[in-house]
Amino acid sequence: MMNSRPLRSIRLALLLISGGSAFLPFALTAQQDASVVYLVRHAERAEDGTNDPPISQAGWERAALLASLLADAGITHVHSTDFKRTRSTGTPAAEAASLPMSVYDPRDLPAFAHELWQTPGRHLVLGHSNTTPQLVEALGGDPGTPVEEMEYDRLYIVTLTEDGASTVLLRFGERFGG
């Protein structure tokens, strides 16, 4: 019977020499098996008296920050409702990733959640104060407390695996004071 101690020492030495890349294929495989959905409400809106207002200067700043935060996330899909404020919030991230923005129907969140479950990748989804938490829940995640009227700083990260969904809630940009 051969002593496995020298073999373990050789493997450890190879690992140290390679900077740990010997385990890289396993890490990538595990990450590719999961889909990740980043969900945000549109950024601050500029009230213009219409039902479809644009985002404000603060909103553009938040949209740019979102694009910066997700620059290394490997976004493969960008989804938005068909409103100026959601499309504008997602534009910097979509442009940075050279991706088109697809429009989804916020009135049929169960169907959209099913589509997200069926489409592998890293998704950025732009919605509203009432639809974003509902979509998190439709994906099987935890939406937390209701989104307040002037709350724009939530970033949900829902990871979808064959074992189910897990949710992380982060805050970004100017913090909501409510």
N, C-alpha and C positions, 0 to 999 in steps of 0.2 A: 504494500500500500504506500502510495506516494504522500509525502508530507505536503499539506496544502499551504503551509506558512510561506514558503518562498513564492508560490504562485500569487498569494494575496499581496505580498510585498511588491512583486512585479506590477500587479494591477494598480496598486496604490501609487507606485512611481510613475506609471504611464498616465494615471489620472492627474497627478501633480504637474507633470511635464506638459500635458495637453491643456492645462488650465481648466480642467473639469469638463472639456467638451466630449469626453467619452460618454457622458450621460445626456448630452444634448438631444439625440434623436428620441429618447424616451420622453423628455420634457415636452418637446414639440408635438409628439403624438398625443400626449395627454391633453394639451391645450387645443389641438385641432378637433378633438372629440366633443368639445363643449362649444356651444354658441353663446355669445355674450351680447346682451342688449343694453345699450346705454340710453336711458330715457330722461328727457328734460322737458319742462314746460318752456314755452317761448319766453324770450327775454322781455325786459320792460317795454311796454307799449307807449307810443306817443298818441294820446287821445286826440282824435281829429273829428269826433262827432259821428263817425261811421261804425258799422258793425265789423269792419275789416281794417283796423288801424295798422299803420306801420310800427316798427320798433323805434324807440327813442335813441338818443346818443348813448345813454347808459346801456340801452339794449344792445347797440352795436358793439360796445366795449365788452359786454358779457358774452356776446356771440364770438368775438375774437378770442376771448379767454377760453371758451369752450373748445374752439378749434385747436388752440395751443395745448390744452390739457389732453386732448385726444389724438394729438399728432403722432404719437408712437403706439397707439392702441390697435393699429391694423384694421381700421374701419373698412368694411367691404360693401356696406349698404347704408344709404341715408333715406329715411322715410319722414314725410311731413304731412300734416293736414294741409288742405288747400286754402290757407290764409296767409296774408302778407307777413304777419308777425312770426309764424312758425317757419315759413320758407326763408325769411331773412335771418332768423336765428341759426338755421342750419347751413346757410350759404358759405360762410368761411370754412367750416369743417369739410363740406362737400368739395369745395374748390381745392382745399389743401390736399385732399385725398384723390383728386381728379375723378370724382364720382358724380353720376347724375343723382338727382333727388326724385324719388318716387312719391306719389301722393297716395295716402290711405284714407279710408272712410272712418272717421271717429265715431260714427253711429253704429258700426258693426265691429266692435273691439274683439269679440270672441273669434270671428273669422280672421281678423288681422293677427291675433295671438297665435292661432293655428298656423297661419302662413309663416310667422317668425319661427315657430317650433320646427317647421318643415324646411326652412332655408338656413343651411349652415353658414356661419360667418360671424362677423362683428357688425352689429347694427346700431346706428344712431337713430333714435326715434324722437321726433319733436311733436309735442302735443300741447295740451292746455291744463289748467288747474283741476278741471273735473275729469279729463280723460286720461291723463298720465298715471295717476294712482290706480284708476280702474284697469288700465292696461297692465300695470305691474301685477295686479291681482289676477287678471285673466291669464297671465303667463304662469301663475302659480307662486308668485312672489309676495312679499309683505309690503304693502304700500305705506304703512305707518299712519300717522295722523292726517286728516284732510289738509290740503294745501290752502293756505290763506290767500286772500284777494291780492295782496301786494308781495307775495312770496315767489321769488324767481331763482333762488339759489340751490334748489335740490337737483342732484344728479343721482339717479338710481342706476345701479349696475346689477342686472339680473343675469345670472349664469344658468344656462339651460343644459342639463346633462340627462342621460338616460335614467338617472336616479331622481330627477325632479329639478326644481328651480331653487336657487338661493339668491338672496337680495342683500346688497350693500347700499346704504344711503350715505352720500357725501354731500358736502356744501361747497360751493365755489362762488368766487366773486364777492361783491358787496353783500354782506350777511343780512338776512331778513331779521328785523328787530321785533317781530310780533310775539 
